Amino acid sequence: CTGFCLGASELARPHIDETLVAAHVPANHAELAGVFVSQRRKLVLIESVERLLEAADRAAFAHLLQMVEDDPTWQLILTCRDYSSAIVQSSLLARTSVGYTVVEVPKLTDAEVDAVAGKFPIIKELAASEPLRRLLRSPFVLSKVISMKWDAATSFPATEREFRRMFWSQIVRADDQQADGMPGRRESVFLEICVERANRLTESVSIRGKDEAATVALRNDSLLSHGGDGPNFAFPSHDVLEDWAIIHWIEDHFRDCESQILELQQRLGTAPAIRRGYRKWLNELAESDETQIAAIFADVVTASTVDQGFADDTIIAILKSSHVESFLVEHETMLLSQDKALLRRVIHLTRMACRMPPPYVAGGWNGLIQQPVGRVWCTLLGLIEKHIADFGEDDLPLLVGFVEEASMAEEGDGGYPDGAESMVSVAWSLLPLLDNFSGRAQQKRLLGVIARFPRCQAARFLAKLSPERDDEEVDDVFDRDDFLELIFFGFQGVPSCRDFPAETLAAFLREVTADPRELDGYQGVGIQQSAMFGLTHD
């Protein structure tokens, strides 16, 4: 077995041969394949592949995938951060026929953290806080916590933000070593390297001209490393250090801007890593200072000069906070002003940013099947339900898509997700607006939502299921045949069988025993009904 290791930045080139030249390989890709043709297995490790998402040209990576597709003896191992996995699959791997498997490298388990806590009392104290326990599952963070100074006078941090500030003081700045102003020098060099690396989108940055003593000290403390570029280049020794450095840098600039968010926008730029740090910083601010976050939100959504991407990042960070429910309710008037323009934008951003692949989905489906996360979905459903009469025909595609995606949320204790009542209420309200030929496809999507939660507005559901209970008002909403086809000829009828077994069975038997001339094209009982009722063609 032959192995190669590449950084993602090395593949941000127009062709794989340029990558090989830059790596000082004296052969192009065809010649390289010929040299190793007798090897039954060739492995290529690409680290931090998510950095290719930030590159303007990643054709070399596409050429590498083509090599793997043409010769299965070449195999790739791609590493990336867990939160980038879905977008890496959808953006970098979706168009290739190369099969792949997603393997999550597990963090330390609770049992492993507790085993360490048995030997180090400070770990036991910190692990009592769930946010800090999540941090302690990283072996890197765990080792640094053990090396930090803890005494009786030290107040233990309760949040990640408080821990990060203590970590920064003791580990990055090393405030106990005040000689020659070294804490400030260490901090300055470390921030400069992290921010420069984020802006340049490179694996490492040059340290020529930077404070040599501070750089050496950071390397001695294992905070900086140097890779294949040589000793004159450096990068943070762990991803979490770069993330924390960028957040710290943003905090400094926010204070320097005197909390003027639009001025901060000019300083941050558009680098993806900086924007990711900004969302994390703003999300933490939303948890701790609701007054400040309300002022930021108002400035961003009303300013005419704000960058659209920056404004969206700001809104997304708020949508992911635990206080989003009260926040959106307090800003209800603003959301509905100007013909609901801001509400439409918030709905769109929720659909884009507040979904994740469910844990049972892996591989190529990971980026295609998404599940709603966060309280923002229920809150928006409530606002839409409350003001449903104010929406018009132009809003229908957005609302139908939102309700349909919301219905994919994880089920709660009662078998239905939070907000199911509002989903069904909105679906019933939208159905009459789609009562035309062009709206039939969207009607069927809404019927799928109604079928998923039959106990919500059960009377209306059962009225459509049983013709003797039907009434003119409900019957005018949509074609009953579409509804029955959904219930009886697919797995979308399973909730009806579960929640109303007697009524569903009676309706089904009534249909299959009816005069064939009254079945309107039904082709008999399919295999789906066998799964529901045990009925077959026999």
C-alpha angles and dihedrals in degrees: 000000000000122000136200130185125206134175116231091242090061089064094052089099137105094253140015090239090063088054090053092048091050089050090053093245107155095218141060121241094269093050091046091053089051093051092055098034092118093056111100093206131030118182126201117191116201114187125207093005090174087078088073087069087068094050123099092214124034100156091124089064090051089052090051091052089051090053090053091047092051095044116030091194086078110080130183131216110195122189126196141151114282095243090055096052097094096048092044089056095046096042105034106024107029096088097048126088091213109119119232142178127217112226117187112210101222123232120224113298124234088256091055092047089049090051090056090044088058089065099035115044092197090064089054091053094049095041089063086077111073095212090053093043088059089055092047090059086076109087090211094055091042092055092049092049090055090052093050121099115254125177139162092270093055115101110220116239116244100192137042089249093056092045092049091055092051091046091050092052097047104032108027102031096026090209092189089069102067099159115127091359089285098159093061092042092051091049093048095051094044093050091046093053094046095047093043091050091049093050096043094046090221132134093239139004133220117264094195109128093017124118101287097197092050092046092051091048091052091049092049089054091051093244094118129041135183122220135186094319091076138249093303091067129066143180135182111282092229134028092233090061092057091047092051092045092054092048090049090049091051091050090053093050093046090056091045089052089053089240094303101148096193091056089048088055090061092052098047100056124193106289109138094229091051091049090049089052090048091055091049092048093047092047089055090047089052089056094051108030116032093171093056093046091051090055091049091049092050092049093049099046095044101042116102095204100050118120110250093227092050091049091050091049089052094050093045092053090054092046090057095051123104090238095058094110096059091037095057093043090053090050095044094118092052091048092053097043123103093029093309093296094147093045090054090051092049091050091051093049091047090055091048102042109021101066132086136181110268115247094250093060120085141155122024093349092060095091095039103053112060131178126205116251130190138030093277092087094059092044094052092045089055092050092047091049091049094051100030092126090062094062122092140200093281090060096055100092091050094047096044091051092047095050092045092051092044089056089064091068120126113275119252131218093289094053093257127090122244110277096028091130091055092046092055093042091053091045092054090047093052097047096079090052089059096049095128138082096265092050097051095096091053090046090057090052090054091046087056089058092049091048091052092060107031095163090064106090087354095178092062091045094051091044090062092043095053118044093203088060094043120112132200095250094056094038092059093058098075145338108289091210090065089053095049092046089055093050099041104033105047146028091270085082093064095090090053091052090048099046100033106021098158095046093044093048092048092050091047094050090047090057099045093047095047124110106283089233089064097051094084097218100326109153099209133265114333131203090266091073090053088064091050106038107008090247122144136178088265 
